[in-house]
Structure formats: C-alpha cells, structure tokens
Amino acid sequence: MNIRFFTKTCQKWMSVAFASVLILSSHIAHAEQKVTVENGYIRATIPGTDVSSAYMVISNHSMKNKKLIGASSDISSRIEIHEHQMSDGMMKMRQLDAIEINMHDTVTLQPSGLHLMIFELTEPLNAGDNVALNLHFEDGERLAITLPVESIKRKSEKAHQHNHH
C-alpha cells in the first residue's frame, strides 16, 4: 500500500470527523438554550381594572431542566407566577416562586391552572393589541416574546369551536 495515499486518506477522514464534531457541538450548545413558547395570549382587561393574565405553552428542548422565575414588560411593573388550586371545595389562587420545566418537557399556563398575573397595567389591554414580555429563567436566560391580546369571549369561542372538530 502506498504510504502517501494512506496518509492523505487519513487526513481527509480526520478533517471530515473534526468538522462533524464541530457541527454537532454547535447544535448541542444551541439546544441547551432552546426554550420555545406557543399558543400564548394575554386576556384583554375588563374596563376599570388594571389586572390581566397571560397564558402559553412553554417547551424546554434543552438537555437540562429550566426554572421560570418571573417575567417583565413595559406594560406593568409587577408580573407574578400564579396557580389556581382547589382547596376545601373552593378554587384559590396562590403565588409561586418558580415553575420547573424539565428537559424535553412542556408546561402549559392556562386558565384555572398555572398562569402569569399582570398587575398595575399602565394602560388598558384591548383585543388585537400585541404585548412584549420577557420570561426570566433561573440560569439568567431571558426569552423575549410577543403575545396577542384576546378578549375572554373570543378565546372561549375558539375553545368551544375547537372541541367540536
């Protein structure tokens, strides 16, 4: 066997292997930070109130657990994580410090469950508006999202229609 041919072939395969490792490492590093939000919306405010709530599906596509510890927005100085729970036959709402989102798992923020409470709104929220929010995670990551504002009536009509299809 020709030594020169063998050396060039090995160098070629080593280059391909090295490039593959770099590409794979890049994808893994990107996946570590991959949190997505889908089906999100904020409820339109009821006239005379300065409170609303936000709902969404948060998916953690990374290789480690993530902990949502809060949110912020220009529309409010106070956004809290809340949960509705049945206690002694009554629905009660309580504030949570965080929501754990396990790796490769999804958490749903929805009415009568986990959700974000938005207090002290700077202005009323009307159906058709869009609101920018930042989700804050324990590891320092922040995820900028924009959610549409939907009327309570419109959202319940969509859910009702969806159940019949």
ABEGO torsion letter per residue (X at the ends): XBAAAAAAAAAAAAAAAAAAAAAAAAAAAAAAABBBBBGBBBBBBBBGBABBBBBBBBBBABABBBBBAEBBBAABABBBBBBBBBBGGBBBBBBBABBBBBBGBBBBBBBGBBBBBBBGBABBBBBGBBBBBBBBBAAGBBBBBBBBBBBAAAAAAAAAAAAAX
